Amino acid sequence: MSQLQPLIQLQETTEALLNVQETQFWLDKAVAWGQADSPGFQKDTCLHLRRLSDFLQQLLTHINNMSSTAETMRRLPFVGQFLGRLCWNHCVTADATSRGLLFQCLWGLYSEHPGNAVERKANQWIRKVLCQLATEEDDTAAQALMKHMGVPPKEYHLKVLRKRVALLQQNIGKSCRSLDDINQRCSCDSILATSEACVPLVTCPEAAPLIAALLQQPVACVRAALSEDFLEALRSSYASQCLSLEEQTVVSLWYHSLSSLEDAVLSLLECLPNRDSTVQRLEQQLAQSLLPKACAQHCSIFLVVNDIFRSILKQAEGTQSVKYLIQSFTSHFLRELAQLKHQTSVPLKAFFPQPPQSLLAPLLTLPSEMPQEAWRHHLNWLSGSLQRLTEEEEEEDGDSSSCTRGHHTVFEAWFLLVQCAHWVQVAVQLLVTSGPEDCGPLLWLLTFYHHPTNRGHHRDLQLVQARDALDRLHSLFLVSARPLPVDRLQALVALLSPQPQQPSLSPLLILNLLVNFDVFFQRALSGSTEIFQAVVDGSGLVDEAACVLSSLELRLNEGSCSSSDANRVHLRIKALQNTLTHMHAASSPAKNQAHAL
């Protein structure tokens, strides 16, 4: 039987005002919540906060419709006990919406000119409750009410909220590892209850130390898990920028919450180079992101991020912007990992468990970490190793039991090559600058990078096409006569515009070769710019060419593809970028006119 009998006594009267069953439900809840402070009751309070706010809104409407406090107390005799119990419930008052409604209900009950003993007693009680409830200095309703009644707001500012946070923080205390006596009770089971009670506090700045302590609590046993509701509240508030967290707290949130980690990766995908974005913007975003550092600190975070990239790459195999993101992210991650090498003993193979381990160190080694004279030998070895993997896969295609394993191995090898695409860039540079020595291994590596899933007969055809494209470019850049041969330029444009349903090279492979010829080949800048403009404009790959140039410039700045005449190379890149800018400007009026039509 309920402890708030006045409701039952005036059931007929109340029924006209509020739903009796619903009102009885909330009165029973208020009683139950006030009789115990166990984790179960705290969780129950947090789960019912939204419904409670709806009921308080209904109650407020009825209070405001009454002519006086005395009439309110006569027609709603339960209101004093009900509001009082809620005002002393820390879980309820910590919630901004519920707290605001409680203030408004008190304001509705306060009598400016009390006309009888009931209203005078009610005013005294309201003043007392405000000492407990006043938690926000900028709450205008509370300020007005306290000023009106002579209650100084600063004296009670944030008192309840800070007390609530302090009480919850005491629950974090000792973990299993900090107990001296093995028979002493483990307090890890209080972590779950504390995190559940913290749900309505997540957006309160005063709760930041409590949130950080919960997220960074060492996981000593299975009972130290955090509430899913708590993690989801953090994720939602952080994603909507309603919550500010310290760097290490953000990293801890990603460690505990898969959905938060996915949000962070998806935010990087929004910066992929396109018509409205650039490679430089992606690099700036990665430089500001905590994600590479978090991956270096926690191997498990890196493995999850890598899985997300892996899935995206499978769905968008030919999308160069995705490859740029994966390569740049891996580069930033490796730099962060290098800074932590004296603080962590986690081996590289723990971060990269799936690709063939024989390829791990050779691909993760930067070109700047070895003499330029060793680049070709290193690339020939990489190309030979990858070629053997693909040949083994093709041999296993007839064996159903090993087919899947073979495909997985080749994909993982290619995925690692995408992550370490600086070696692909070096291969393209060597194809342009080397003498007449055998270029087969370098061409094979370049073709594999752009066409990893092709089978033998297609790869053989594409190798022939790649060699043909290289020869065409080489012969065109050797031409010194003016004007340039139109037929050769048109042939290159045709290569960059492959026919559908016919095996052909990726246009980006040929575009990469073209850009590297323009940058590295020993030809007058004016002639190189003329070829570049004619082929890019004819093929319509202006944005793609801009991405290739920007990516090459970044790699050169990192020392991955250093050149003996670096100043000359950078000047040529700037000249080509200016050419693209003029091409964009020239095409804009035509595009605007087309849109107008």
C-alpha positions in Angstrom: 0.0 0.0 0.0 1.3 3.5 -0.9 2.7 5.7 1.9 1.0 8.7 0.2 -2.6 8.0 1.2 -4.0 11.5 0.5 -4.1 10.6 -3.1 -6.5 7.7 -2.5 -8.6 9.8 -0.2 -9.2 12.4 -2.8 -9.2 10.1 -5.8 -12.4 11.5 -7.3 -11.2 15.1 -7.2 -7.7 14.2 -8.5 -9.1 12.1 -11.4 -10.4 15.3 -12.9 -6.9 16.8 -12.7 -4.4 14.1 -13.4 -4.5 10.4 -14.4 -4.9 8.6 -11.1 -3.0 5.5 -12.0 -0.1 7.4 -13.5 0.0 9.7 -10.5 0.0 6.8 -8.1 2.8 5.2 -10.1 5.0 8.3 -9.7 4.2 8.7 -6.0 5.2 5.1 -5.4 8.4 5.7 -7.3 9.3 8.8 -5.3 8.8 6.8 -2.1 10.9 3.9 -3.3 13.7 6.0 -4.6 13.9 7.9 -1.3 14.0 4.8 0.9 17.2 3.3 -0.6 20.4 4.5 -2.2 21.4 1.2 -3.9 22.8 1.0 -7.4 19.5 -0.6 -8.5 17.4 2.4 -7.4 19.9 4.8 -8.9 19.6 3.0 -12.3 15.9 2.9 -12.0 15.8 6.7 -11.4 18.0 7.4 -14.4 15.9 5.2 -16.7 12.7 7.0 -15.7 13.9 10.6 -16.0 12.3 11.4 -19.3 8.9 10.1 -18.3 9.2 11.9 -15.0 9.8 15.2 -16.8 6.6 14.7 -18.8 4.6 14.1 -15.6 6.2 17.1 -13.9 5.1 19.2 -16.9 1.5 18.1 -16.5 1.7 18.8 -12.8 3.1 22.3 -13.4 0.2 23.0 -15.8 -2.3 22.2 -13.1 -0.5 24.2 -10.4 -0.4 27.2 -12.6 -4.2 26.9 -13.2 -5.0 27.1 -9.5 -6.1 30.4 -7.9 -3.8 30.1 -4.8 -1.4 27.8 -3.0 -4.2 26.9 -0.5 -6.4 25.7 -3.4 -3.5 23.7 -4.8 -2.8 22.0 -1.5 -6.5 21.2 -1.1 -7.1 19.8 -4.5 -3.6 18.1 -4.8 -2.7 17.2 -1.2 0.1 14.9 -2.3 2.1 17.7 -4.1 4.2 18.8 -1.2 5.4 15.3 -0.3 6.0 14.4 -3.9 8.0 17.5 -4.8 10.0 17.3 -1.6 11.0 13.7 -2.2 12.2 14.6 -5.7 14.0 17.7 -4.6 16.2 15.5 -2.2 16.9 12.9 -4.9 20.3 13.7 -6.3 19.7 11.7 -9.5 16.6 13.8 -10.3 18.1 17.2 -9.4 21.2 16.6 -11.4 19.1 16.3 -14.6 18.7 19.9 -16.0 15.2 19.3 -17.4 13.8 17.8 -14.2 15.5 20.4 -12.0 14.1 23.3 -14.1 10.6 21.8 -13.8 10.9 21.4 -10.1 11.9 25.1 -9.8 8.9 26.1 -11.8 6.6 24.0 -9.6 8.0 25.6 -6.5 7.5 29.1 -8.1 3.9 28.2 -8.7 3.4 27.1 -5.1 5.1 30.2 -3.6 2.8 32.9 -2.3 3.9 36.4 -2.7 1.4 37.6 -0.1 0.5 34.5 2.0 -3.0 34.8 3.3 -3.2 32.0 5.8 -1.1 29.6 7.9 -1.0 26.9 5.0 0.6 29.4 2.6 3.0 30.8 5.2 4.2 27.2 6.1 4.5 26.4 2.4 6.7 29.4 1.9 9.0 28.4 4.7 9.3 24.9 3.3 10.0 26.2 -0.2 12.9 28.3 1.2 14.4 25.3 2.8 14.1 23.2 -0.3 15.8 25.9 -2.4 18.9 25.5 -0.2 19.2 22.0 -1.6 18.0 22.6 -5.1 19.8 25.7 -6.2 22.5 24.3 -8.6 22.9 26.7 -11.5 24.1 30.2 -11.1 22.6 31.3 -14.5 19.2 29.7 -13.9 17.0 32.8 -14.2 13.9 31.2 -12.7 15.9 30.1 -9.6 17.6 33.5 -9.4 14.3 35.4 -9.5 12.7 33.1 -6.9 15.7 33.2 -4.5 16.0 37.0 -4.8 12.3 37.4 -4.2 12.5 35.3 -1.0 15.8 36.7 0.2 17.9 33.5 -0.4 21.5 34.4 -1.5 22.2 32.3 -4.7 26.0 32.3 -4.4 25.8 30.5 -1.1 24.1 27.5 -2.7 25.6 27.7 -6.1 26.4 24.2 -7.4 26.2 22.8 -3.9 24.0 19.8 -4.7 25.7 18.9 -8.0 29.2 19.0 -6.5 28.0 16.9 -3.6 26.5 14.4 -6.0 29.7 14.2 -8.0 31.8 13.8 -4.9 29.7 11.0 -3.6 29.8 9.1 -6.9 33.6 9.6 -7.2 34.0 7.9 -3.8 32.6 4.7 -5.4 35.4 4.4 -7.9 38.0 4.1 -5.1 40.0 0.9 -4.9 40.2 -1.8 -7.6 41.2 -5.4 -7.3 44.9 -4.6 -7.9 45.0 -2.0 -5.1 43.7 -4.3 -2.4 46.3 -5.4 0.1 44.1 -8.1 1.6 42.9 -10.7 -0.8 39.9 -11.3 1.4 38.9 -7.7 1.2 35.7 -7.0 -0.9 36.4 -5.9 -4.4 34.8 -2.5 -5.2 34.9 -3.0 -9.0 31.2 -3.9 -9.0 30.4 -0.3 -8.0 31.9 1.0 -11.3 28.8 -0.1 -13.3 26.4 1.5 -10.8 28.4 4.7 -10.7 28.5 5.0 -14.4 24.7 4.4 -14.6 24.1 7.1 -12.0 26.4 9.5 -14.0 24.2 9.3 -17.1 22.2 12.6 -16.4 25.5 14.3 -15.4 27.5 13.9 -18.6 27.0 17.4 -20.0 27.7 19.1 -16.6 31.3 20.6 -16.6 31.5 19.8 -12.9 31.2 16.1 -13.7 34.3 16.1 -16.0 36.7 14.6 -13.3 34.2 11.9 -12.5 33.8 11.0 -16.2 37.6 10.9 -16.7 38.0 8.8 -13.6 35.4 6.3 -14.8 36.8 6.0 -18.4 40.4 5.7 -17.2 39.7 3.3 -14.4 42.0 0.2 -14.9 39.9 -2.8 -15.9 41.0 -5.2 -13.1 38.1 -7.6 -13.5 34.9 -8.4 -15.4 32.9 -6.5 -12.8 34.5 -3.2 -13.7 32.5 -2.7 -16.9 30.9 0.6 -17.7 27.2 1.1 -18.4 26.2 1.1 -22.1 23.8 3.9 -21.3 26.7 5.9 -19.9 28.9 5.3 -22.9 26.1 6.1 -25.3 25.3 9.4 -23.5 28.9 10.4 -23.8 29.1 9.4 -27.4 25.9 11.3 -28.3 26.9 14.4 -26.3 30.5 14.5 -27.7 29.3 14.0 -31.3 26.9 16.9 -31.0 29.6 19.1 -29.3 27.6 19.4 -26.1 30.5 17.9 -24.2 34.1 19.0 -23.9 36.6 16.3 -22.9 40.3 16.3 -22.2 42.5 14.5 -24.9 43.2 11.4 -22.8 39.5 11.1 -21.8 38.6 11.1 -25.5 41.1 8.3 -26.1 39.6 6.4 -23.2 36.1 6.9 -24.6 37.2 5.4 -27.9 38.8 2.5 -26.1 35.5 1.7 -24.3 32.9 2.7 -27.0 33.0 1.2 -30.5 30.3 3.6 -31.7 32.4 6.6 -30.6 35.4 5.2 -32.4 33.4 4.6 -35.6 32.2 8.2 -35.4 35.8 9.4 -35.3 36.8 7.4 -38.4 33.6 8.6 -40.2 34.5 12.2 -39.5 37.8 11.6 -41.4 36.0 10.1 -44.3 34.1 13.4 -44.6 37.5 15.1 -45.4 38.3 12.8 -48.4 39.7 14.8 -51.4 37.0 15.8 -53.8 35.8 18.9 -55.7 35.3 20.8 -52.5 38.2 19.4 -50.6 42.0 18.8 -51.0 44.7 16.5 -49.9 46.1 19.3 -47.8 42.8 19.7 -45.9 42.9 15.9 -45.2 46.4 16.2 -43.9 45.4 19.1 -41.7 42.5 17.1 -40.3 44.8 14.2 -39.6 47.4 16.4 -38.0 44.6 17.8 -35.6 43.0 14.4 -35.0 43.7 12.4 -31.8 43.0 9.2 -33.6 46.6 8.4 -34.8 47.9 9.0 -31.3 45.1 6.9 -29.8 46.0 4.0 -32.2 49.6 4.2 -31.1 48.7 4.1 -27.4 46.2 1.2 -27.8 46.8 -1.6 -30.2 43.1 -2.6 -30.0 42.0 0.8 -31.2 44.3 0.6 -34.2 43.0 -2.9 -35.1 39.4 -1.6 -35.1 40.3 1.4 -37.2 42.2 -0.8 -39.6 39.2 -3.1 -39.9 37.0 -0.1 -40.8 39.5 1.0 -43.4 39.7 -2.5 -44.7 35.9 -2.7 -45.1 35.8 0.6 -46.9 38.6 -0.3 -49.2 36.9 -3.5 -50.2 33.8 -1.6 -51.2 35.7 1.2 -53.0 38.8 -0.6 -54.5 39.4 1.9 -57.2 38.7 5.1 -55.2 42.0 6.9 -55.0 40.7 9.3 -52.3 40.2 6.4 -49.9 43.7 5.2 -50.6 45.0 8.7 -49.8 43.3 8.6 -46.5 44.6 5.1 -45.5 48.1 6.0 -46.6 48.2 9.3 -44.8 46.6 8.0 -41.7 49.1 5.1 -41.5 51.9 7.7 -41.9 50.7 9.8 -39.0 50.1 6.6 -36.9 53.7 5.4 -37.5 55.1 8.8 -36.5 53.1 8.7 -33.2 54.2 5.1 -32.6 57.9 6.1 -33.2 57.5 8.8 -30.4 56.2 6.1 -28.0 58.8 3.4 -28.9 60.6 3.8 -25.5 57.2 3.6 -23.6 55.7 0.6 -25.3 56.9 -2.9 -25.9 54.2 -3.9 -28.3 55.8 -5.3 -31.5 54.8 -4.1 -34.9 53.3 -7.5 -35.8 50.7 -7.0 -33.1 49.5 -4.0 -35.0 49.7 -5.7 -38.4 48.8 -9.4 -37.6 47.1 -10.2 -40.9 49.6 -9.4 -43.8 52.5 -11.7 -44.6 55.1 -11.0 -42.0 57.9 -11.1 -44.5 56.5 -8.0 -46.1 56.0 -6.0 -42.9 59.4 -4.5 -42.2 60.3 -3.9 -45.9 57.0 -2.0 -46.5 56.9 -0.1 -43.2 60.5 1.1 -43.8 60.5 4.6 -45.2 62.4 5.4 -48.4 64.2 8.2 -46.5 65.6 5.5 -44.1 67.8 3.9 -46.8 70.2 5.2 -49.5 68.6 6.1 -52.8 70.9 3.7 -54.5 69.1 0.8 -52.7 65.6 1.8 -53.8 65.5 -0.2 -57.0 66.8 -3.3 -55.4 64.3 -3.0 -52.5 61.4 -2.4 -54.9 62.4 -5.4 -57.1 62.3 -7.6 -54.0 58.9 -6.3 -53.0 57.6 -6.8 -56.5 58.9 -10.3 -56.7 57.5 -11.2 -53.3 54.0 -9.9 -54.2 54.1 -11.6 -57.6 54.8 -14.9 -56.0 51.8 -14.5 -53.6 49.5 -13.8 -56.6 50.8 -16.8 -58.5 50.3 -19.0 -55.5 46.7 -17.7 -55.3 46.0 -18.5 -58.9 47.4 -22.0 -58.4 45.1 -22.4 -55.4 42.0 -21.3 -57.3 41.4 -24.8 -58.4 41.6 -26.0 -54.8 38.4 -25.0 -53.0 39.8 -25.6 -49.6 42.7 -23.2 -50.0 41.1 -20.6 -52.4 39.7 -18.4 -49.7 43.0 -18.4 -47.7 44.9 -17.4 -50.8 42.6 -14.6 -51.7 42.8 -13.3 -48.1 46.6 -13.4 -48.1 46.9 -11.4 -51.4 44.3 -8.9 -50.2 46.1 -8.3 -47.0 49.4 -7.9 -48.8 47.7 -5.3 -51.1 46.1 -3.5 -48.1 49.6 -3.2 -46.5 50.9 -1.8 -49.8 48.1 0.8 -49.9 49.0 1.8 -46.3 52.7 2.1 -47.4 52.1 3.6 -50.8 55.2 5.8 -50.5 57.0 2.8 -52.1 54.5 2.9 -55.1 55.4 6.6 -55.5 59.1 5.8 -55.5 58.5 3.1 -58.1 56.7 5.6 -60.4 59.6 8.1 -59.9 62.2 5.5 -60.8 60.2 4.5 -63.9 60.5 8.1 -65.2 64.1 8.8 -64.1 65.9 5.5 -64.7 67.8 4.5 -67.7 67.0 1.7 -70.2 67.3 -1.1 -67.6 64.5 -3.5 -67.0 61.4 -1.8 -65.7 59.3 -5.0 -65.5 59.2 -5.4 -61.7 58.4 -1.7 -61.2 55.6 -1.8 -63.7 54.2 -5.0 -62.2 54.1 -3.4 -58.7 52.4 -0.3 -60.1 49.8 -2.5 -61.9 49.2 -4.6 -58.9 48.6 -1.5 -56.8 45.9 -0.3 -59.1 44.5 -3.7 -60.1 44.9 -6.1 -57.1 42.0 -8.4 -57.9 42.8 -9.1 -61.6 43.6 -12.7 -62.6 46.5 -13.8 -64.7 45.2 -13.2 -68.2 44.0 -9.6 -67.4 47.2 -8.8 -65.5 49.3 -9.9 -68.5 47.2 -7.7 -70.7 47.5 -4.8 -68.3 51.2 -5.1 -68.0 51.4 -4.8 -71.8 49.2 -1.7 -71.7 51.2 -0.2 -68.9 54.5 -0.7 -70.8 52.8 0.8 -73.9 51.6 3.8 -71.9 55.1 4.3 -70.4 56.7 4.1 -73.9 54.2 6.6 -75.3 54.9 9.1 -72.6 58.6 8.6 -72.9 58.6 9.2 -76.6 56.3 12.2 -76.3 58.5 13.9 -73.7 61.5 13.4 -75.9 59.9 15.3 -78.8 61.4 18.8 -79.0 59.7 20.0 -82.2 56.7 22.4 -82.0 53.8 22.1 -82.2 53.5 18.8 -80.3 52.2 15.9 -82.4 48.4 16.0 -82.0 48.0 12.3 -82.7 50.2 11.3 -79.8 48.4 13.6 -77.4 45.0 12.2 -78.5 46.3 8.7 -78.1 47.2 9.5 -74.4 43.8 11.1 -73.9 42.2 7.9 -75.2 44.2 5.8 -72.7 42.8 8.0 -69.9 39.3 7.4 -71.2 38.9 3.6 -71.1 36.1 1.9 -72.9 33.5 0.2 -70.7 33.4 -3.6 -70.5 37.0 -3.9 -71.9 40.1 -4.8 -69.9 42.0 -1.6 -69.5 44.4 0.2 -67.3 43.2 2.5 -64.4 43.3 6.1 -65.7 45.0 7.0 -62.4 47.9 4.7 -63.2 48.5 6.6 -66.4 47.8 10.0 -64.8 50.4 9.2 -62.1 53.0 8.4 -64.8 52.1 11.6 -66.7 52.5 13.8 -63.5 55.8 12.2 -62.7 57.1 12.7 -66.2 56.1 16.4 -65.9 57.8 16.8 -62.6 61.0 14.6 -62.9 61.8 14.3 -66.6 64.6 16.5 -67.9 62.5 18.6 -70.3 61.9 22.3 -70.5 59.1 23.4 -68.1 57.1 25.1 -70.9 57.0 21.9 -72.9 56.1 19.7 -69.9 53.3 22.1 -69.0 51.9 22.1 -72.5 51.7 18.3 -72.5 50.2 18.2 -69.0 47.5 20.8 -69.9 46.6 19.1 -73.2 46.2 15.6 -71.8 44.5 16.6 -68.5 42.1 19.0 -70.2 41.3 16.5 -72.9 40.6 13.7 -70.5 38.7 15.9 -68.0 40.7 14.6 -65.0 41.5 18.0 -63.6 40.5 17.2 -60.0 42.3 13.8 -60.1 45.5 15.5 -61.4 45.3 18.1 -58.6 45.1 15.2 -56.0 48.1 13.4 -57.6 50.2 16.6 -57.6 49.3 17.4 -54.0 50.0 13.9 -52.8 53.4 14.0 -54.6 54.2 17.3 -53.0 53.4 16.0 -49.6 55.5 12.9 -50.1 58.5 15.0 -51.3 58.2 17.3 -48.2 58.4 14.2 -46.0 61.5 13.0 -47.8 59.9 9.9 -49.1 60.9 10.6 -52.7 63.8 13.0 -52.3 65.5 14.3 -55.4 69.0 15.6 -56.1 67.5 18.9 -57.4 64.6 19.4 -54.9 64.2 23.1 -55.7 63.6 22.4 -59.4 61.1 19.7 -58.6 59.1 21.9 -56.3 59.1 24.8 -58.8 57.7 22.4 -61.5 55.0 21.2 -59.1 53.9 24.8 -58.4 53.9 25.6 -62.1 51.6 22.6 -62.8 49.3 23.5 -59.9 49.0 27.0 -61.3 48.1 25.5 -64.7 45.3 23.5 -63.0 44.1 26.7 -61.3 43.8 28.5 -64.6 42.0 25.5 -66.1 39.5 25.5 -63.3 39.0 29.3 -63.8 38.5 28.9 -67.5 36.0 26.1 -67.1 33.9 27.9 -64.4 32.1 30.4 -66.7 31.2 27.6 -69.1 29.8 25.5 -66.2 27.9 28.5 -64.8 26.4 29.1 -68.3 25.4 25.5 -68.6 23.7 25.6 -65.2 21.9 28.8 -66.2 20.6 27.1 -69.4 
